[in-house]
Amino acid sequence: MAKLSTLISKLQSNFILMKIISPILVFLTCFVNALPAQEITLPLEMKGSHLSSQWQLNSSIGANVFLETGFPKVVFNEIFVKEHLIELNVKMVEAPENKNISLWGGNRKYKVSYLINDTITINGKRVEMDALVVDFTPIKAWKNYDIIYPILDLKGRIEINIKDRYMKILDSASNLPEGFHSYKVNKDKDTKGLYLSTNLRVYDTLGGKEELSGNFLLDLGAGNAFMLNKNRQEVLTFVQQTDRMHLKDSTRIPSPGKRNLSIIMPQRIEIDNIEIKGTFIPALKFFASKKSNKYVGCIGNKFFRNFVLIFDFENSTIYLKPNTDRIVMLK
């Protein structure tokens, strides 16, 4: 009977303790949940016309990463994987014989050697990885990189500042700072990228205007501010109408094969409600494919470098905040 009394006494004490602790636990849980998610800041470089970042994999491996919005898969350089296979500690399987990739707008196919479906620690965070392994050696744009990474796979909002050389992974629920202009965009399922449906306006020295409307792919892998696709009839018409603004002596500019390059050099360029100064517009035939021929052109890094840029893939929105006097925001 004494043992039973002791047990009852302990239960009563525990009950009283839990009545005290439970509100504290509830408060701590609410407090932790109310804290903003930690932002991750990564270094950013512009090498030539491409954006790259230096990442740490599994806490010990340095990787030179090519950042993309125009390619749908994570791709590892085969040489890099073989050199760090033990430290990466991932399971690889041989790819099917007919497994190939091609660059956006390209017609050459490159053999996929292996498939990776595993988890890797990237900058201290465990990430599920569904990736391809390819020999980059023949791919001029990629050959100096270890990983090609579509930024959509980073999750959250992605802030990119080319001028100040950083990128941030933001919490999708956090409020944006003031000064950003928002633009609704559309998702491209083929490239895991985004495109803007808008119009491009160019003006000559007398104020004469020509206009091109259509879909522009937002491409971190493209170096120019704008590049137009001559496979589209409306682009051909636009090029003809802007003949007075063309660079006539183009002997200093190497033309890529037989792709019929034109250089448009307007006095002023506007896209949507943005005026950009001091740039030109190349127009050429893209490699014909279903992926590229959806677009009248693309918008690349020489445009993005004039802004603090936030990609919000989840809400199909981009945010732009000018960081240079080369940009005028029109009413």
Summary of the structure (lengths in Angstrom):
residues: 331
radius of gyration: 25.8
end to end distance: 85.8
largest distance: 106.7
contacts: 952
relative contact order: 0.15
helix: 20%
strand: 41%
